Amino acid sequence: MKMDKAELEAFLDREFPQMRPMRYRIESWDGRCLRMAMPVGEAHLRPGGTVSGPTMMAMADCAAYLLILGQIGPVALAVTTNLNINFLRKPDLSDLIAEATMLKLGKTLAICEIGLHSAGQAAGPVAHAVLTYAIPPAR
């Protein structure tokens, strides 16, 4: 583990202040799995009263980014090259939870898997995402 929970939170706050309105919080980080949560509010809903796809995609992307940085250190220019998401069921209007794990961490690419869940919903994941990140060469 190159960055702990506090370092990841400080990095996100410092480098991405535009993410503050999302109110992401890291619930746990053990070096293998990163779990984060976000309170769902009116700004995250689409017509029909469900959490919007872009909200879930942004959370999956942020969870993958923090997972990667937690393992490689503060590399601000690691960027998403692919995001594939399957929406599985309607989320509840409770906290959205992301659980991110690493599928492969190489020198130039990282592939992460993210399960998105509604807090308290026992029906299973509301979405499943796989993201690929490009890691810039070390200088």
C-alpha positions in Angstrom: 0.0 0.0 0.0 1.5 3.3 -1.1 -1.2 5.6 0.2 -3.4 5.1 3.2 -7.0 6.2 3.6 -6.1 9.7 5.0 -3.6 10.3 2.2 -6.1 9.3 -0.5 -8.8 11.6 1.0 -6.4 14.5 1.2 -5.2 13.9 -2.4 -8.8 13.8 -3.7 -9.7 17.0 -1.8 -6.5 18.8 -3.0 -6.4 17.7 -6.6 -10.2 17.4 -7.3 -12.0 20.1 -5.3 -14.7 19.9 -8.0 -15.7 16.5 -6.5 -16.6 17.9 -3.1 -20.3 18.2 -4.0 -20.4 14.4 -4.5 -19.6 14.0 -0.8 -17.6 10.8 -1.4 -16.2 9.2 1.7 -13.8 6.3 1.9 -15.2 3.8 4.3 -12.3 1.3 4.2 -9.1 0.7 2.4 -7.0 -2.4 3.3 -4.5 -2.4 0.4 -6.6 -4.8 -1.7 -10.2 -3.5 -1.5 -11.4 0.1 -1.4 -14.9 0.8 -0.2 -16.5 4.2 -0.6 -19.9 5.7 -0.1 -21.9 8.6 -1.3 -25.1 10.0 0.0 -27.8 10.0 -2.7 -29.6 13.3 -3.1 -31.9 15.1 -5.5 -28.9 16.1 -7.7 -28.1 12.4 -8.4 -31.6 11.5 -9.7 -32.9 11.1 -13.2 -36.6 11.3 -14.2 -38.4 8.3 -12.7 -36.8 8.8 -9.3 -33.7 6.6 -9.7 -30.0 7.3 -9.4 -28.7 8.4 -12.8 -26.2 6.4 -14.8 -23.7 9.3 -14.9 -23.7 9.4 -11.1 -22.9 5.7 -10.9 -20.3 5.9 -13.6 -18.6 8.8 -11.8 -18.5 6.9 -8.6 -17.1 3.8 -10.2 -14.4 5.9 -11.9 -13.4 7.7 -8.7 -13.3 4.4 -6.8 -11.0 2.9 -9.4 -8.8 5.9 -9.4 -8.4 5.9 -5.6 -7.8 2.1 -5.6 -5.0 2.5 -8.2 -3.4 5.5 -6.4 -3.6 3.6 -3.1 -1.4 0.9 -4.7 1.0 3.0 -6.9 1.1 6.3 -5.0 0.0 9.9 -6.0 0.2 9.8 -9.8 -2.3 12.5 -10.7 -2.0 11.8 -14.5 -3.3 8.2 -14.3 -6.3 8.4 -16.6 -9.3 6.3 -17.5 -9.0 4.6 -20.9 -12.1 2.4 -20.7 -15.2 2.2 -18.6 -17.7 -0.6 -19.1 -20.7 -0.7 -16.8 -23.7 -2.9 -16.6 -26.8 -1.5 -14.8 -28.4 -4.5 -13.0 -31.3 -3.2 -10.9 -32.8 0.0 -9.7 -30.8 1.5 -6.8 -32.6 2.5 -3.6 -32.5 6.2 -2.6 -30.0 5.4 0.1 -26.2 5.7 0.2 -24.5 4.4 -2.9 -21.6 2.1 -2.1 -18.7 1.2 -4.3 -16.4 -1.7 -3.7 -13.3 -1.7 -5.9 -10.7 -4.4 -6.4 -7.8 -4.8 -8.7 -7.9 -7.3 -11.5 -4.5 -6.5 -12.9 -1.9 -3.9 -12.1 0.9 -3.6 -14.7 3.5 -0.9 -15.4 1.3 1.0 -17.9 -2.2 -0.3 -17.4 -4.4 -1.1 -14.4 -7.8 -3.0 -14.6 -10.2 -2.6 -11.8 -13.6 -4.2 -10.9 -16.2 -2.2 -9.1 -19.5 -3.4 -7.6 -22.0 -0.7 -6.8 -24.6 -1.4 -4.2 -27.4 0.5 -2.4 -26.8 0.6 1.3 -29.2 -1.8 3.0 -30.5 -3.3 -0.2 -30.1 -7.1 0.0 -31.0 -7.8 -3.6 -27.4 -7.6 -4.8 -25.4 -5.1 -6.8 -27.1 -2.3 -8.7 -24.3 -2.1 -11.2 -21.0 -3.8 -12.1 -18.1 -1.9 -13.8 -14.7 -2.7 -15.1 -12.3 0.1 -15.7 -9.0 0.3 -17.4 -6.5 3.1 -16.5 -3.4 4.2 -18.3 -0.5 4.8 -15.9 2.1 7.4 -17.1 5.7 6.3 -17.2 7.8 7.2 -14.2 9.9 10.2 -14.7 
